Amino acid sequence: MTTNTKLISLCSKADLVPNSGVCALVDGRQVALFYLPDDEQVYAIDNHDPFGQANVLSRGIVGSIADVPVVASPLYKQRFSLIDGQCFEDETVKLATWQVSLRDDVLLIDPTPR
């Protein structure tokens, strides 16, 4: 994260569900947060499923494809990279992602999507 970016304190690490998703509101937009404790990594992607037209990705199934962490939509099962939001089934679809970090068990997020 750049030093010019204003980071927002979003939640505590204890609010995150290991190997699963939760939803948070960031600047009026739903963001799906995924905590993968084996890697001690948190990912933030758009909660909106562009195929199902619903805010449901935080309820998706977490897994991996060739060591890339993914979430499968609970509606039509399209899979999205947690790293960059790229859809595996349709290369023209890419979700917004946010830069996040854990600092002293507090999740910080850059409110500007990438």
C-alpha positions as CSV (number, residue, x, y, z in Angstrom):
1,M,0.0,0.0,0.0
2,T,1.2,3.5,-0.8
3,T,1.9,6.0,2.0
4,N,-0.5,8.5,0.3
5,T,-3.5,6.1,0.7
6,K,-5.9,6.6,3.6
7,L,-6.4,3.2,5.1
8,I,-9.7,2.4,6.8
9,S,-9.8,0.2,9.9
10,L,-12.5,-2.3,8.9
11,C,-12.7,-5.0,11.6
12,S,-10.7,-7.2,13.9
13,K,-9.1,-10.4,12.8
14,A,-11.6,-12.2,15.2
15,D,-14.5,-11.0,13.1
16,L,-13.2,-13.0,10.1
17,V,-14.2,-16.6,9.5
18,P,-11.3,-18.8,8.7
19,N,-11.5,-20.3,5.1
20,S,-14.8,-18.6,4.5
21,G,-16.2,-15.2,3.6
22,V,-17.8,-12.3,5.4
23,C,-19.3,-9.1,3.9
24,A,-18.4,-5.6,4.8
25,L,-19.6,-2.2,3.5
26,V,-16.8,0.0,2.3
27,D,-17.7,3.5,1.0
28,G,-21.2,2.2,0.2
29,R,-20.0,-0.9,-1.7
30,Q,-20.3,-4.5,-0.5
31,V,-16.9,-6.1,-0.3
32,A,-16.4,-9.9,0.3
33,L,-13.5,-10.6,2.7
34,F,-11.8,-14.0,2.8
35,Y,-9.4,-15.1,5.5
36,L,-7.0,-18.0,4.7
37,P,-5.2,-18.7,8.0
38,D,-2.8,-21.3,6.5
39,D,-1.2,-18.4,4.5
40,E,-2.2,-15.8,7.1
41,Q,-3.7,-13.9,4.2
42,V,-6.9,-11.8,3.8
43,Y,-8.4,-11.1,0.4
44,A,-11.1,-8.5,-0.6
45,I,-13.1,-8.8,-3.7
46,D,-16.4,-7.3,-5.0
47,N,-19.3,-9.2,-3.3
48,H,-21.5,-8.7,-6.4
49,D,-21.8,-11.8,-8.6
50,P,-22.0,-10.4,-12.2
51,F,-23.6,-13.6,-13.5
52,G,-26.3,-14.1,-10.9
53,Q,-26.7,-10.3,-10.4
54,A,-26.7,-10.6,-6.6
55,N,-24.5,-9.7,-3.7
56,V,-23.6,-13.3,-2.7
57,L,-19.9,-14.0,-3.3
58,S,-19.0,-13.7,0.5
59,R,-21.2,-16.9,0.8
60,G,-19.3,-18.7,-1.9
61,I,-17.1,-21.8,-1.6
62,V,-13.4,-21.2,-1.1
63,G,-10.8,-23.4,-2.8
64,S,-7.9,-23.2,-5.1
65,I,-7.0,-23.8,-8.7
66,A,-3.3,-24.5,-9.4
67,D,-2.3,-22.8,-6.1
68,V,-4.5,-19.7,-6.9
69,P,-7.1,-19.1,-4.1
70,V,-10.6,-18.8,-5.5
71,V,-14.2,-18.5,-4.5
72,A,-17.0,-20.2,-6.4
73,S,-20.2,-18.3,-6.6
74,P,-23.0,-20.0,-4.6
75,L,-25.4,-19.3,-7.5
76,Y,-24.0,-20.5,-10.8
77,K,-20.6,-21.7,-9.5
78,Q,-18.3,-19.4,-11.6
79,R,-14.9,-19.2,-9.9
80,F,-13.1,-16.0,-9.3
81,S,-9.4,-15.5,-8.2
82,L,-9.2,-14.0,-4.8
83,I,-5.9,-12.4,-5.9
84,D,-7.0,-10.3,-8.9
85,G,-10.8,-11.0,-9.3
86,Q,-10.4,-12.8,-12.7
87,C,-13.2,-15.2,-13.6
88,F,-11.9,-18.6,-14.6
89,E,-14.9,-19.4,-16.8
90,D,-15.1,-16.1,-18.7
91,E,-11.8,-14.2,-19.3
92,T,-13.8,-11.0,-20.1
93,V,-15.1,-10.8,-16.5
94,K,-13.0,-9.5,-13.7
95,L,-14.1,-8.3,-10.3
96,A,-12.8,-5.3,-8.4
97,T,-10.4,-6.1,-5.6
98,W,-9.1,-4.1,-2.7
99,Q,-5.8,-4.0,-1.0
100,V,-5.9,-5.2,2.6
101,S,-3.5,-5.9,5.4
102,L,-3.6,-7.2,9.0
103,R,-1.9,-5.0,11.5
104,D,-2.0,-5.8,15.2
105,D,-5.0,-8.1,14.5
106,V,-6.9,-5.2,12.8
107,L,-7.9,-5.5,9.2
108,L,-7.0,-2.3,7.2
109,I,-8.4,-1.7,3.7
110,D,-7.6,0.8,1.0
111,P,-11.1,2.1,0.2
112,T,-10.2,2.6,-3.5
113,P,-10.8,-0.6,-5.5
114,R,-8.1,-1.8,-7.9
